[in-house]
Amino acid sequence: MNYTLELNTQESGSNLVFNTIKFDAFKVNIIERYTGKMNFNPKLCEVIFKLRTLDDEIIKRRDGNLRVKIKDDKFETYQQLSRVLNSYDYKNKLINRKEADQNYIHFMLSLIIFNYELN
């Protein structure tokens, strides 16, 4: 399955960061909410994701809701993976970027499979 990872689409002065993963048949919109100043020690406090078709129609979850809030141990895992993608080493290609991307993508796919019924 092919994918494109678009990281850190952010408006200036905002505490929200928008990431997108585009697959062949759908895309995932990930919204990260931070506390504190974004240019000085931001702290991730909430992560929500939605699944959309390539035509931007929102796909409902198994329980009928539209979005998923990442909580508890999954939030901790997401925070660690996100920290790697935002690190100096990742941005300057000092670590294997493909492996870091795949870890992030596989984690998000596990959440998608758990929460959505894909046909």
C-alpha positions as semicolon CSV with decimal commas, in nm:
position;residue;x (nm);y (nm);z (nm)
1;M;0,000;0,000;0,000
2;N;0,147;0,333;-0,107
3;Y;0,131;0,636;0,119
4;T;0,236;0,998;0,140
5;L;0,310;1,156;0,477
6;E;0,255;1,532;0,507
7;L;0,382;1,663;0,840
8;N;0,324;1,986;1,032
9;T;0,081;2,190;0,830
10;Q;0,033;2,471;1,081
11;E;-0,109;2,821;1,085
12;S;0,115;3,084;1,241
13;G;0,038;3,157;1,606
14;S;-0,178;2,846;1,637
15;N;-0,141;2,568;1,892
16;L;-0,280;2,314;1,641
17;V;-0,070;2,103;1,406
18;F;-0,230;1,919;1,114
19;N;-0,067;1,606;0,972
20;T;-0,205;1,405;0,681
21;I;-0,138;1,052;0,561
22;K;-0,265;0,982;0,210
23;F;-0,312;0,621;0,103
24;D;-0,435;0,486;-0,231
25;A;-0,801;0,467;-0,121
26;F;-0,834;0,708;0,175
27;K;-0,656;0,967;0,383
28;V;-0,612;1,030;0,753
29;N;-0,629;1,380;0,900
30;I;-0,442;1,402;1,231
31;I;-0,491;1,703;1,456
32;E;-0,241;1,761;1,737
33;R;-0,320;2,017;2,007
34;Y;-0,036;2,166;2,210
35;T;-0,016;2,371;2,527
36;G;0,249;2,634;2,589
37;K;0,426;2,843;2,329
38;M;0,488;2,667;2,000
39;N;0,834;2,818;1,954
40;F;0,940;2,739;2,311
41;N;0,877;2,399;2,469
42;P;0,533;2,301;2,334
43;K;0,362;2,009;2,512
44;L;0,135;1,770;2,323
45;C;-0,195;1,745;2,510
46;E;-0,447;1,596;2,264
47;V;-0,450;1,403;1,936
48;I;-0,758;1,345;1,722
49;F;-0,778;1,179;1,382
50;K;-1,044;1,142;1,115
51;L;-1,061;0,914;0,817
52;R;-1,170;1,060;0,482
53;T;-1,213;0,943;0,128
54;L;-0,994;1,104;-0,135
55;D;-1,300;1,319;-0,222
56;D;-1,295;1,461;0,137
57;E;-1,603;1,275;0,257
58;I;-1,570;1,176;0,622
59;I;-1,590;0,802;0,691
60;K;-1,783;0,707;1,004
61;R;-1,638;0,480;1,271
62;R;-1,791;0,146;1,366
63;D;-1,984;0,315;1,648
64;G;-2,112;0,596;1,421
65;N;-1,884;0,874;1,547
66;L;-1,667;1,070;1,307
67;R;-1,336;1,111;1,489
68;V;-1,107;0,920;1,722
69;K;-0,930;1,069;2,022
70;I;-0,605;0,891;2,105
71;K;-0,591;0,821;2,480
72;D;-0,388;0,653;2,754
73;D;-0,104;0,419;2,649
74;K;-0,177;0,475;2,279
75;F;-0,132;0,849;2,341
76;E;0,206;0,784;2,502
77;T;0,312;0,574;2,203
78;Y;0,190;0,838;1,961
79;Q;0,377;1,107;2,154
80;Q;0,704;0,910;2,128
81;L;0,658;0,850;1,754
82;S;0,566;1,213;1,695
83;R;0,870;1,328;1,893
84;V;1,094;1,127;1,658
85;L;0,931;1,284;1,348
86;N;0,983;1,635;1,490
87;S;1,339;1,572;1,608
88;Y;1,658;1,738;1,489
89;D;1,794;1,398;1,384
90;Y;1,490;1,328;1,162
91;K;1,487;1,671;1,000
92;N;1,860;1,656;0,923
93;K;1,850;1,293;0,803
94;L;2,075;1,166;1,084
95;I;1,841;0,871;1,145
96;N;1,669;0,635;0,903
97;R;1,369;0,847;0,800
98;K;1,196;0,564;0,616
99;E;1,197;0,347;0,930
100;A;1,064;0,636;1,144
101;D;0,789;0,704;0,888
102;Q;0,693;0,337;0,874
103;N;0,671;0,309;1,254
104;Y;0,437;0,610;1,259
105;I;0,228;0,479;0,967
106;H;0,198;0,127;1,113
107;F;0,086;0,266;1,448
108;M;-0,179;0,483;1,281
109;L;-0,295;0,190;1,065
110;S;-0,341;-0,022;1,377
111;L;-0,569;0,248;1,522
112;I;-0,760;0,277;1,194
113;I;-0,817;-0,099;1,171
114;F;-0,933;-0,107;1,534
115;N;-1,179;0,183;1,498
116;Y;-1,304;0,170;1,138
117;E;-1,463;-0,093;0,916
118;L;-1,287;-0,066;0,583
119;N;-1,442;-0,225;0,275
